[in-house]
Amino acid sequence: MQNGQVLILGATGFVGKHLVNELNDKKIPVRALVRDRAKLDGLWAGSPGVELIEGDLLDPGSLHDALQGVEVAYYLVHSMGGTSLFGNLEYAEKDKRAARNFADAAEAAGLKRVIYLGALGEAAEDLSEHLHSRAQVAQILTSANGTSATILRAAIIIGAGGASFEMLRYLVERLPVMGCPRWIDTRIQPIAIQDVRAYLAGCLAHPETAGQTYDIGGPEVMTYREMMQAYAQARGLLPRLIFRVPLLTPLLSAYWVDLVTPVPSGVAHPLIEGMKNEVVCREDRIRDIIPIEPTPFREAVRIAVAQETSGPGVRGC
């Protein structure tokens, strides 16, 4: 078991906050890299197990102090956000720059391990730019000399506040009738956020996962159409009337999602483009090392909804 302080990059994001809480529960001290400590409004205030340190992955000189005295780091960073249109690939370039800066800094500091949460999707299947970017970051982190990388690959994560879950939630609760593009029939293996945090923390406790790549997923493989209907069922809503519109392009469907959900277009558009790709686990070796009981999709939905503090407010339709 890890006893020293662990560095988390991306600690203020959806998965990062969950991981900080998971490690806190296990009494593992955390150092969180943040761009501006003043903007966190007391996040983790009063938690002696969390140290905040300022730095920016796009500023290599700011990473030195963050890496001092730690042997393991979690890399949970992506640059999607704000507003954007398809064809704006600035986030992918930022992700590569950030990963290269971190790999160089980790090598210089003698970091022993990095644990990265990437994305499912096979390179031979014409990956979207988002999924391709996730794979490139994994390659960059793996290339750092002296630092052993553990790569976890996941599809849609079901949890309160996660962008993919919020898109699903708003679409189903606000639209009893939906005309959707072809991606509603793409196969997906969603995973609950509580399972993701268990796998992330479990890799820390099992040094044999160093240098390995694992697929992580829930117990069900579903199409997006099936996920929408299962969400409606879990929420006690009537089945949704969903039909395919073959001429509805990814760009037009992205504008449609913009109208219905509050997810920023700079996040939603790359996620929607990625829905053309099947994201299903090709192996489940990690369950032999970290033997958790995967959370069923409907149960993950019920847990996520119970944790929400705001939302569509559409019930019973």
C-alpha positions as a Markdown table, in Angstrom:
| # | Residue | x | y | z |
|---|---|---|---|---|
| 1 | Met | 0.0 | 0.0 | 0.0 |
| 2 | Gln | 1.1 | 3.5 | -0.8 |
| 3 | Asn | 2.1 | 5.5 | 2.3 |
| 4 | Gly | 3.6 | 8.7 | 0.8 |
| 5 | Gln | 1.9 | 11.7 | -0.7 |
| 6 | Val | 0.3 | 11.2 | -4.1 |
| 7 | Leu | 0.1 | 14.0 | -6.8 |
| 8 | Ile | -3.2 | 14.4 | -8.6 |
| 9 | Leu | -3.3 | 16.4 | -11.8 |
| 10 | Gly | -6.9 | 17.3 | -12.7 |
| 11 | Ala | -8.0 | 17.1 | -9.1 |
| 12 | Thr | -10.7 | 19.7 | -9.5 |
| 13 | Gly | -12.4 | 17.8 | -12.4 |
| 14 | Phe | -15.3 | 15.3 | -12.2 |
| 15 | Val | -13.1 | 12.2 | -11.7 |
| 16 | Gly | -10.4 | 14.1 | -9.8 |
| 17 | Lys | -12.7 | 15.2 | -7.0 |
| 18 | His | -14.0 | 11.6 | -6.5 |
| 19 | Leu | -10.4 | 10.3 | -6.4 |
| 20 | Val | -9.3 | 12.9 | -3.8 |
| 21 | Asn | -12.2 | 11.8 | -1.6 |
| 22 | Glu | -11.4 | 8.1 | -2.2 |
| 23 | Leu | -7.7 | 8.5 | -1.2 |
| 24 | Asn | -8.8 | 10.7 | 1.8 |
| 25 | Asp | -11.0 | 7.8 | 2.9 |
| 26 | Lys | -8.0 | 5.6 | 2.7 |
| 27 | Lys | -5.8 | 8.0 | 4.7 |
| 28 | Ile | -3.5 | 8.6 | 1.7 |
| 29 | Pro | -2.2 | 12.2 | 1.6 |
| 30 | Val | -2.8 | 14.1 | -1.6 |
| 31 | Arg | -1.1 | 16.9 | -3.3 |
| 32 | Ala | -3.4 | 18.6 | -5.9 |
| 33 | Leu | -2.0 | 20.7 | -8.7 |
| 34 | Val | -4.3 | 23.7 | -9.4 |
| 35 | Arg | -3.9 | 26.7 | -11.6 |
| 36 | Asp | -5.4 | 29.2 | -9.1 |
| 37 | Arg | -5.9 | 28.3 | -5.5 |
| 38 | Ala | -7.9 | 31.4 | -4.8 |
| 39 | Lys | -10.7 | 30.2 | -7.2 |
| 40 | Leu | -11.4 | 27.0 | -5.3 |
| 41 | Asp | -13.7 | 28.6 | -2.8 |
| 42 | Gly | -12.6 | 26.5 | 0.1 |
| 43 | Leu | -12.7 | 23.2 | -1.7 |
| 44 | Trp | -11.2 | 20.6 | 0.7 |
| 45 | Ala | -10.9 | 23.3 | 3.3 |
| 46 | Gly | -10.2 | 21.7 | 6.7 |
| 47 | Ser | -8.9 | 18.5 | 5.1 |
| 48 | Pro | -5.4 | 18.0 | 6.5 |
| 49 | Gly | -4.8 | 15.2 | 3.9 |
| 50 | Val | -4.9 | 17.6 | 0.9 |
| 51 | Glu | -2.2 | 20.0 | -0.1 |
| 52 | Leu | -2.9 | 22.5 | -2.8 |
| 53 | Ile | 0.0 | 23.6 | -5.0 |
| 54 | Glu | -0.2 | 26.0 | -7.9 |
| 55 | Gly | 1.0 | 25.1 | -11.4 |
| 56 | Asp | 0.0 | 24.8 | -15.0 |
| 57 | Leu | 0.9 | 21.9 | -17.3 |
| 58 | Leu | 1.3 | 24.3 | -20.2 |
| 59 | Asp | 4.0 | 26.1 | -18.1 |
| 60 | Pro | 6.8 | 23.5 | -17.7 |
| 61 | Gly | 8.7 | 25.6 | -15.2 |
| 62 | Ser | 5.7 | 25.5 | -12.7 |
| 63 | Leu | 5.8 | 21.7 | -12.4 |
| 64 | His | 9.1 | 21.3 | -10.5 |
| 65 | Asp | 7.7 | 22.0 | -7.0 |
| 66 | Ala | 4.6 | 19.8 | -7.6 |
| 67 | Leu | 6.7 | 16.8 | -8.3 |
| 68 | Gln | 9.2 | 17.1 | -5.4 |
| 69 | Gly | 8.9 | 14.4 | -2.8 |
| 70 | Val | 6.2 | 12.3 | -4.6 |
| 71 | Glu | 6.7 | 8.9 | -6.2 |
| 72 | Val | 3.3 | 8.4 | -7.8 |
| 73 | Ala | 1.1 | 10.8 | -9.8 |
| 74 | Tyr | -2.4 | 10.5 | -11.3 |
| 75 | Tyr | -2.9 | 12.2 | -14.6 |
| 76 | Leu | -6.6 | 13.1 | -15.0 |
| 77 | Val | -6.3 | 16.1 | -17.3 |
| 78 | His | -8.0 | 17.1 | -20.5 |
| 79 | Ser | -8.3 | 20.5 | -22.3 |
| 80 | Met | -11.9 | 20.3 | -23.5 |
| 81 | Gly | -14.1 | 23.2 | -22.4 |
| 82 | Gly | -15.7 | 26.5 | -23.2 |
| 83 | Thr | -17.4 | 26.9 | -26.6 |
| 84 | Ser | -16.2 | 25.4 | -29.9 |
| 85 | Leu | -17.2 | 23.9 | -33.2 |
| 86 | Phe | -16.1 | 20.7 | -34.9 |
| 87 | Gly | -12.9 | 21.4 | -36.6 |
| 88 | Asn | -11.4 | 23.3 | -33.6 |
| 89 | Leu | -8.7 | 20.9 | -32.5 |
| 90 | Glu | -6.9 | 23.3 | -30.2 |
| 91 | Tyr | -7.8 | 21.1 | -27.2 |
| 92 | Ala | -6.0 | 18.1 | -28.7 |
| 93 | Glu | -2.9 | 20.1 | -29.3 |
| 94 | Lys | -3.0 | 21.5 | -25.7 |
| 95 | Asp | -3.5 | 17.9 | -24.4 |
| 96 | Lys | -0.3 | 16.8 | -26.2 |
| 97 | Arg | 1.7 | 19.7 | -25.0 |
| 98 | Ala | 0.6 | 19.2 | -21.5 |
| 99 | Ala | 1.4 | 15.5 | -21.5 |
| 100 | Arg | 4.9 | 16.2 | -23.0 |
| 101 | Asn | 5.6 | 18.8 | -20.4 |
| 102 | Phe | 4.6 | 16.5 | -17.6 |
| 103 | Ala | 6.5 | 13.5 | -19.1 |
| 104 | Asp | 9.7 | 15.7 | -19.3 |
| 105 | Ala | 9.2 | 17.0 | -15.7 |
| 106 | Ala | 8.4 | 13.5 | -14.3 |
| 107 | Glu | 11.6 | 12.2 | -15.9 |
| 108 | Ala | 13.7 | 15.0 | -14.5 |
| 109 | Ala | 12.1 | 14.6 | -11.0 |
| 110 | Gly | 12.6 | 10.8 | -11.0 |
| 111 | Leu | 8.8 | 10.1 | -10.6 |
| 112 | Lys | 8.4 | 6.3 | -10.3 |
| 113 | Arg | 4.7 | 5.9 | -11.5 |
| 114 | Val | 2.0 | 7.7 | -13.3 |
| 115 | Ile | -1.6 | 6.4 | -13.4 |
| 116 | Tyr | -3.7 | 7.7 | -16.3 |
| 117 | Leu | -7.4 | 7.5 | -17.1 |
| 118 | Gly | -7.8 | 7.4 | -20.8 |
| 119 | Ala | -10.5 | 6.3 | -23.2 |
| 120 | Leu | -11.6 | 3.1 | -24.9 |
| 121 | Gly | -11.5 | 2.9 | -28.7 |
| 122 | Glu | -9.4 | 1.0 | -31.2 |
| 123 | Ala | -7.0 | 2.9 | -33.5 |
| 124 | Ala | -8.0 | 0.7 | -36.5 |
| 125 | Glu | -11.6 | 2.0 | -36.2 |
| 126 | Asp | -11.1 | 5.6 | -37.5 |
| 127 | Leu | -11.1 | 7.1 | -34.0 |
| 128 | Ser | -12.6 | 10.5 | -33.4 |
| 129 | Glu | -10.2 | 13.4 | -32.6 |
| 130 | His | -11.2 | 13.2 | -28.9 |
| 131 | Leu | -10.5 | 9.4 | -28.6 |
| 132 | His | -7.4 | 9.7 | -30.7 |
| 133 | Ser | -6.1 | 12.5 | -28.4 |
| 134 | Arg | -6.7 | 10.3 | -25.4 |
| 135 | Ala | -4.6 | 7.5 | -27.0 |
| 136 | Gln | -1.8 | 10.0 | -27.9 |
| 137 | Val | -1.6 | 11.2 | -24.3 |
| 138 | Ala | -1.3 | 7.6 | -23.1 |
| 139 | Gln | 1.6 | 7.1 | -25.6 |
| 140 | Ile | 3.4 | 10.2 | -24.4 |
| 141 | Leu | 3.0 | 9.3 | -20.7 |
| 142 | Thr | 4.3 | 5.8 | -21.4 |
| 143 | Ser | 7.4 | 7.2 | -23.1 |
| 144 | Ala | 8.7 | 9.0 | -20.0 |
| 145 | Asn | 12.1 | 7.4 | -19.1 |
| 146 | Gly | 12.2 | 6.0 | -15.6 |
| 147 | Thr | 8.4 | 6.5 | -15.0 |
| 148 | Ser | 6.2 | 3.4 | -15.2 |
| 149 | Ala | 2.7 | 4.2 | -16.6 |
| 150 | Thr | -0.5 | 2.4 | -15.7 |
| 151 | Ile | -3.2 | 3.2 | -18.4 |
| 152 | Leu | -6.9 | 2.7 | -17.6 |
| 153 | Arg | -9.3 | 2.9 | -20.5 |
| 154 | Ala | -12.9 | 3.7 | -19.9 |
| 155 | Ala | -16.0 | 4.6 | -21.9 |
| 156 | Ile | -18.9 | 6.8 | -20.7 |
| 157 | Ile | -18.7 | 7.4 | -16.9 |
| 158 | Ile | -22.0 | 7.5 | -15.1 |
| 159 | Gly | -22.0 | 9.9 | -12.2 |
| 160 | Ala | -23.5 | 13.2 | -11.0 |
| 161 | Gly | -21.7 | 16.1 | -12.7 |
| 162 | Gly | -20.0 | 14.1 | -15.4 |
| 163 | Ala | -20.4 | 15.6 | -18.8 |
| 164 | Ser | -21.4 | 12.4 | -20.6 |
| 165 | Phe | -24.0 | 11.6 | -17.9 |
| 166 | Glu | -25.4 | 15.2 | -17.9 |
| 167 | Met | -25.9 | 15.0 | -21.7 |
| 168 | Leu | -27.8 | 11.7 | -21.3 |
| 169 | Arg | -29.8 | 13.0 | -18.4 |
| 170 | Tyr | -31.0 | 16.2 | -20.0 |
| 171 | Leu | -31.8 | 14.5 | -23.3 |
| 172 | Val | -33.9 | 11.8 | -21.7 |
| 173 | Glu | -35.7 | 13.9 | -19.1 |
| 174 | Arg | -36.5 | 16.8 | -21.4 |
| 175 | Leu | -37.3 | 15.0 | -24.7 |
| 176 | Pro | -40.0 | 12.2 | -24.6 |
| 177 | Val | -39.6 | 12.1 | -28.5 |
| 178 | Met | -36.2 | 12.2 | -30.1 |
| 179 | Gly | -34.9 | 12.1 | -33.7 |
| 180 | Cys | -31.3 | 11.0 | -33.4 |
| 181 | Pro | -28.3 | 10.4 | -35.7 |
| 182 | Arg | -26.7 | 7.0 | -36.3 |
| 183 | Trp | -24.6 | 7.1 | -33.2 |
| 184 | Ile | -27.6 | 6.1 | -31.0 |
| 185 | Asp | -26.9 | 2.5 | -32.2 |
| 186 | Thr | -23.1 | 2.5 | -31.4 |
| 187 | Arg | -22.2 | 0.0 | -28.7 |
| 188 | Ile | -20.9 | 1.4 | -25.4 |
| 189 | Gln | -19.8 | -0.1 | -22.1 |
| 190 | Pro | -20.6 | 2.5 | -19.5 |
| 191 | Ile | -19.1 | 2.4 | -16.0 |
| 192 | Ala | -20.2 | 3.9 | -12.7 |
| 193 | Ile | -17.9 | 6.6 | -11.2 |
| 194 | Gln | -17.7 | 4.7 | -7.9 |
| 195 | Asp | -16.2 | 1.8 | -9.9 |
| 196 | Val | -13.7 | 4.1 | -11.7 |
| 197 | Arg | -12.5 | 5.6 | -8.4 |
| 198 | Ala | -12.1 | 2.0 | -6.9 |
| 199 | Tyr | -10.0 | 1.0 | -9.9 |
| 200 | Leu | -7.9 | 4.1 | -9.8 |
| 201 | Ala | -7.2 | 3.7 | -6.0 |
| 202 | Gly | -6.7 | 0.0 | -6.5 |
| 203 | Cys | -3.9 | 0.5 | -9.0 |
| 204 | Leu | -2.1 | 2.5 | -6.3 |
| 205 | Ala | -2.3 | -0.4 | -3.9 |
| 206 | His | -1.2 | -3.0 | -6.5 |
| 207 | Pro | 2.3 | -2.2 | -7.8 |
| 208 | Glu | 2.0 | -5.1 | -10.3 |
| 209 | Thr | -0.3 | -2.8 | -12.3 |
| 210 | Ala | 2.7 | -0.6 | -13.2 |
| 211 | Gly | 3.6 | -0.7 | -16.9 |
| 212 | Gln | 0.2 | -2.2 | -17.8 |
| 213 | Thr | -2.9 | -1.1 | -19.8 |
| 214 | Tyr | -6.3 | -2.2 | -18.6 |
| 215 | Asp | -9.8 | -1.8 | -20.0 |
| 216 | Ile | -12.4 | -0.9 | -17.3 |
| 217 | Gly | -16.2 | -1.1 | -17.8 |
| 218 | Gly | -19.5 | -1.9 | -16.2 |
| 219 | Pro | -21.3 | -5.2 | -16.5 |
| 220 | Glu | -23.4 | -4.2 | -19.5 |
| 221 | Val | -22.7 | -3.5 | -23.2 |
| 222 | Met | -25.4 | -1.2 | -24.5 |
| 223 | Thr | -26.2 | 1.1 | -27.4 |
| 224 | Tyr | -26.8 | 4.7 | -26.7 |
| 225 | Arg | -30.5 | 4.1 | -27.5 |
| 226 | Glu | -30.6 | 1.3 | -24.9 |
| 227 | Met | -28.9 | 3.6 | -22.4 |
| 228 | Met | -31.5 | 6.3 | -22.9 |
| 229 | Gln | -34.4 | 3.8 | -22.4 |
| 230 | Ala | -32.7 | 2.3 | -19.4 |
| 231 | Tyr | -32.2 | 5.7 | -17.9 |
| 232 | Ala | -35.9 | 6.5 | -18.4 |
| 233 | Gln | -36.8 | 3.2 | -16.7 |
| 234 | Ala | -34.5 | 3.9 | -13.8 |
| 235 | Arg | -36.1 | 7.3 | -13.3 |
| 236 | Gly | -39.7 | 5.9 | -13.5 |
| 237 | Leu | -40.3 | 7.7 | -16.8 |
| 238 | Leu | -42.3 | 6.4 | -19.7 |
| 239 | Pro | -40.3 | 4.8 | -22.6 |
| 240 | Arg | -38.9 | 7.4 | -25.0 |
| 241 | Leu | -39.9 | 7.4 | -28.6 |
| 242 | Ile | -36.5 | 7.4 | -30.4 |
| 243 | Phe | -36.0 | 7.2 | -34.1 |
| 244 | Arg | -33.0 | 7.5 | -36.4 |
| 245 | Val | -32.6 | 10.4 | -38.8 |
| 246 | Pro | -30.0 | 9.3 | -41.3 |
| 247 | Leu | -29.3 | 12.7 | -42.6 |
| 248 | Leu | -28.7 | 14.2 | -39.1 |
| 249 | Thr | -24.9 | 14.9 | -39.2 |
| 250 | Pro | -22.7 | 15.0 | -36.0 |
| 251 | Leu | -22.5 | 18.8 | -36.4 |
| 252 | Leu | -26.2 | 19.2 | -36.5 |
| 253 | Ser | -26.8 | 16.8 | -33.6 |
| 254 | Ala | -24.2 | 18.8 | -31.6 |
| 255 | Tyr | -26.2 | 22.0 | -32.1 |
| 256 | Trp | -29.3 | 20.0 | -31.0 |
| 257 | Val | -27.5 | 18.9 | -27.8 |
| 258 | Asp | -26.5 | 22.5 | -27.3 |
| 259 | Leu | -30.2 | 23.6 | -27.2 |
| 260 | Val | -31.3 | 20.9 | -24.8 |
| 261 | Thr | -28.4 | 20.5 | -22.4 |
| 262 | Pro | -26.2 | 22.8 | -20.3 |
| 263 | Val | -23.0 | 21.0 | -21.2 |
| 264 | Pro | -20.5 | 23.5 | -22.7 |
| 265 | Ser | -20.1 | 22.9 | -26.5 |
| 266 | Gly | -16.4 | 22.7 | -26.1 |
| 267 | Val | -17.0 | 19.5 | -24.1 |
| 268 | Ala | -20.2 | 18.2 | -25.8 |
| 269 | His | -19.0 | 18.5 | -29.4 |
| 270 | Pro | -15.9 | 16.3 | -29.1 |
| 271 | Leu | -17.9 | 13.8 | -27.0 |
| 272 | Ile | -20.6 | 13.6 | -29.7 |
| 273 | Glu | -18.1 | 13.2 | -32.4 |
| 274 | Gly | -16.6 | 10.2 | -30.5 |
| 275 | Met | -20.0 | 8.5 | -30.4 |
| 276 | Lys | -19.3 | 7.1 | -33.9 |
| 277 | Asn | -16.8 | 4.8 | -32.3 |
| 278 | Glu | -17.6 | 1.6 | -30.5 |
| 279 | Val | -16.1 | 1.8 | -26.9 |
| 280 | Val | -16.3 | -1.7 | -25.5 |
| 281 | Cys | -13.7 | -3.5 | -23.2 |
| 282 | Arg | -11.6 | -6.0 | -25.1 |
| 283 | Glu | -10.3 | -7.7 | -21.9 |
| 284 | Asp | -11.1 | -7.6 | -18.1 |
| 285 | Arg | -7.7 | -8.6 | -16.6 |
| 286 | Ile | -8.0 | -5.9 | -14.0 |
| 287 | Arg | -10.8 | -7.7 | -12.2 |
| 288 | Asp | -8.3 | -10.5 | -11.2 |
| 289 | Ile | -6.2 | -7.9 | -9.4 |
| 290 | Ile | -8.9 | -5.5 | -8.2 |
| 291 | Pro | -12.0 | -7.7 | -7.7 |
| 292 | Ile | -14.8 | -5.2 | -7.3 |
| 293 | Glu | -18.4 | -6.0 | -8.1 |
| 294 | Pro | -19.3 | -3.8 | -11.2 |
| 295 | Thr | -22.3 | -1.5 | -10.6 |
| 296 | Pro | -25.2 | -2.2 | -13.0 |
| 297 | Phe | -26.2 | 0.7 | -15.2 |
| 298 | Arg | -29.6 | 1.4 | -13.7 |
| 299 | Glu | -28.2 | 1.3 | -10.2 |
| 300 | Ala | -25.4 | 3.8 | -11.3 |
| 301 | Val | -28.2 | 6.1 | -12.6 |
| 302 | Arg | -30.1 | 5.9 | -9.4 |
| 303 | Ile | -27.0 | 6.8 | -7.3 |
| 304 | Ala | -26.1 | 9.6 | -9.7 |
| 305 | Val | -29.5 | 11.2 | -9.6 |
| 306 | Ala | -29.7 | 11.0 | -5.8 |
| 307 | Gln | -26.4 | 13.0 | -5.7 |
| 308 | Glu | -27.6 | 15.7 | -8.0 |
| 309 | Thr | -28.3 | 19.1 | -6.6 |
| 310 | Ser | -29.9 | 20.7 | -9.7 |
| 311 | Gly | -31.2 | 19.5 | -13.0 |
| 312 | Pro | -34.0 | 19.4 | -15.6 |
| 313 | Gly | -36.8 | 19.0 | -13.1 |
| 314 | Val | -38.9 | 17.1 | -15.6 |
| 315 | Arg | -40.6 | 14.1 | -13.9 |
| 316 | Gly | -43.2 | 11.6 | -14.9 |
| 317 | Cys | -43.4 | 12.4 | -18.7 |
